[in-house]
Amino acid sequence: MWNGLKPLLKTVIGSYPVNGLTGLEAVKNAVEQQLEAGVELVSDGQTRKDMISYFTDHIPGFIIHENHSKIVDKITPPETSPILEDLLYANSFLKEGRFLKAIITGPVTLIASAKIDKSSPYNGFLDQKLYVDLGEALKREAELLLKSGAAFLQIDEPFYSVGVPIELGEIAIKIITENIKVPVGLHVCGDIRKVFSKLVSIQGVNILSLEFAASPSNFTVVNKHDLNKYDKILGVGCVNTQTNIVESINTIREVLLKASSILNSNNFIVHPDCGLRLLPSEVAYTKLVNMVEAVNTLSINV
């Protein structure tokens, strides 16, 4: 597999509880808890802000007004990214066999979460030029973040499951990924049954990361034929991030066995359904521990 990433690789989607900490201390806590749980592909925890303002606070063309992102001018690539500091710090904790994931919020989600001011050069949310410009900005963002030494780039597009213009997002993703040398994952949570055929065909994406613990019906559309046709590896969300209930190892294992049965293989990546930020710290950590143990029991019986 790409760059040392392997089947049944254990990862997270991104965000992690701050546990009352701030700044680099929150990053350290998030990384150390992931490592202690046995996660191999870790994030910096995205502990400072929400997934929208993480990017709209420094990409030219956006402003944050009254806690909402607004597009007020032509979107252009940023010269620097404040996120890089956290990624470099997170990477300093990693030893052999552990990897760092860089994460960007996808263009459709950023645009759908913002207001478009009349002063901007864009004609509404369906203006193709808006996606091209944001694609160029996020391309630069990705290049900056990968200077951390990250071995993986994840693009988060939670809005893809609710009927947004995936085709326009595809234009931006092609721009973002055209020069990326590491594996690229696309994460979409929620019910993806109506859009799976579009998601699996998106170019520039190696891993399609989906939710199955809270949305087991997603298994009804995922199939080995389409994944192979478009050269995609499946990311299997096997821990429900919407509840404080910690799933048993056997419950998580059943989700993984279902994926293995559909794919007739264990060549997939394992992670929670979505980010863990809203859960109590001990709950988030224990969910990861049980997820890792579930993978280990599956590995033994391959």
N, C-alpha and C positions, 0 to 999 in steps of 0.2 A: 504494500500500500504506500501512499505518498509520504515521503519525508519521514519515514519511521512510524507513522500512525498505523495502527493495526486493528484488525477485527476485534469486536467487543471492547474497544477502547472506552474507558470510562471518563466522562466529561460533565460539565455543567452548561447551562444555557448562558448564564452570565452573572446576574445580580445576586448579592448575598446580604443577609442581615448585617446591619452596622453594629448591633450589640452595644449601643450607647457611645461608640467610638467615633472619632472624626479624623480627617486627613489621612496621612500615611499609616497611622495606627489601625484605622479601619481596614485599609488595604491589607496590612500584615495579618490581621485577624482572619480575614476572608481567605487569604491564600493558605495560611497555616491550617485552618480547619479543613479546607479541601484536601490538602496533602495528607493530613492525619486520617481522613476518612478513606483515602486510597484512590482519590481521583488523579488521573494521569494527565489530562489536558485541562489546565486550570485557567480561570479568569482572574482579573484584578478585583473582582467583586462589584464593580460599578457602584461604589459606595457613596459617591459624592452627590449625585443628582439623579433626576429621572432620565429615562432613555431619550427623551426629546431634547431637553435643554442641554444635555451633555454635548450636543452638536450645534444647536441653534444659538448657543451663547457665544460662539466664536466664528461661525461660517459667515462671511460677508454677504449681505443681502437680507439676513434675518436680524430681528431684534426680539428681545423678550420684554413685553409690556404687560404689567399687571398679571404676572405669572403665566402669560400665554405667549407662544411664539407667533411672530408676525413676519410676513415677507414684505419688505418695504422697498427693495431695490433689486437690481440684477444680482443673482447669486453667483459668486465667484469662489475659486479655491482658496482655502485659508493658507496663510504663510506658516503658521505653527499650530500645534494642537496641545492644549493643556493636559489631555489624557495620556500623552506619552510618558510623563513623569511617573504616573501610577503603574503603567505597564513595565517600565524599566525597573521600578522598585519590586514589583511582583516577580519579575524574571530573576532577580537576585536571590530568591529563595529556592529556585529550582535546581535539582541535581539530575544526574543521568536517569533517563527513563521518564522524566516529567517534562511537559511542554506547556507553552503559554499560548493562549487564544486571544487574539485581538478582535474586538467587536464593534461594529458600526450599526446604527439604526438605519434601516433601509429608506430609500427615497420616497416611496409611497406613504409609509408611516409618518415620516417627517412632514410631508406636504399635507396629508390628511389631518394632521394634528395642529396645523398652523392656520392663521388667517392671512388672506392675501389683500394687502392694502392697495388702494386705488393708485398710489404713487409708484407701485411696482410696474415693470414692463410686461407683466404676464396677464393673459386673458382668462383667468380662472384656473381651476384645478385640473382641467383637461388640456391645458396648453402644453404641447409636446416640448416646446423650448424650455419650459420650467424643469422638466425631467432631464433634458440634456444638460442644462446648466448645473443642476444639483448632482447629476452623475459625475460631471467633471470635478465638482467640489469634493464629493465623497471619494473619488479616485485619489485625489491628493491627500485626503484624510487617511485613507487606507495606507498609502505609501508612507506617511509620517508614522502611523502607529506600528507598522511592520519594522521600523527601525529599532524597535524594542527587542527584536530577536524572536518575535512570535512565530510559531510554526503553523499557524492556522488563522484564517480570517472568517469570521461569522457575520452574516448580514441578517439582521432581525426585521421581519416584516409581519407582525401580528395582524395587520389590517388586511392581509391577503385573504383571510378566511371569511371576510364580511362583504365581499362584492365590490372591491375597489378596482381601478383599472390596471390589472396585472400587466397588460401589454405595454403600457407606458412605463411601468416599473422595470420591465424587461429591457427596455432601451437603456435605462440608467445602469442596470446591473451589468450589461455588456460593456459599457464604458468603464465602470468601476474595476472590473476584473480583467480587462484586456492585457495588462502587463503584470498581473499578480503571479508570483512563482510558487506560492504555498497553496495547499488545499483550501477551497472556499466552501463554506456551509451556508445554506439558506434555512433560517428557522421560521416556521409558521406554526402558531398554536391555534387551538380551536378546531372546529369541525371543517375539515378540508375536502369532504366528499364531492362537493360540486366543482372544486377547482383543482383536484389532484392532477388531472390530465394536462392542465396548463403549467402547474408547478414543476412536474417531472421533466418537462421539455425545455425549461429555461436554460439558456446557454451560459457558460461561464461558472456554473455551480457544480461542485463535485459531490457534495453531501446534502441530502434533503432531510432536514430535521423536523420531525412532527410529533404531535401529542397523541399518546395512546392510553395513558392511565385514566385520565378524565374523559377522553373521547375514544372509547374502544371501537366505536362504529367506523373510525378511520381505517381500521383493518379491512373493511369490506371493499375498499377501492384500491388499496396498495397492492401491487402485484410485481412479481419478479420480472415478468416480460418487459414492462415499461421501464423499470429501473435499469435493466440491462440495455434496452434499446437506446436510452439516453445517457448511459454510462454514469449512473448515480448510485451512490452508497446511501443506505437508509440510516437516519438517526432516529432511534426509538426512545421516545419519552415514556418512561415506565414508572415515574413517581408523580403523584398528583400534587401540584404546587398550590392548589386552591383550598386545601384543608390542612388543619393542624394535626390530623390523625396520622400517625406514623405507620405506614404499611409494613406488614410482615415481610420477611425475606421470601417466603413462599408466594405471597401475593405478587410481589415484583417479578419473581421468577416466572410466574404464569404468563405475564405480559411478554417477557423475553422469549419464552417457549412458543408463544403464538407467532411472534415475528419470525422466529427460526423456522417454524413450520411453513409459513407462507413463502418465505424466501428459499426454503430447502437449504439453508446455510446459516452459519453464525457470522457471516461477513457483514456486520452492521455495527454502529456506534451506539453507546448507551448513555442516557442522560435523563434528568428530570423533565417533566412536560414543559416547564417554562422557568423563569427566574425564581429564586428563593427569597428575595428581599423582604416580602411581606410576612414571612413566617417568623415565629420566635427562633432565636439562634439555636437553641438546643434541638428544636424540632427539625430545623433545616439540616443540622449536622447529622442527626440520627437517621434521617431519610437517606442522606448520602452514604452513611455507613452500611445501611441495609441494602442499598442499591449495589454497592461494591460487593457485598457478600453474596447477593443473588447472582451477580455475574460470575463470581468464583465458583458457585455450585453448578452453573451452566457450563462453564469451561471444563470442569472435571468430567462432565458427562458428554462431551462432544464426541 
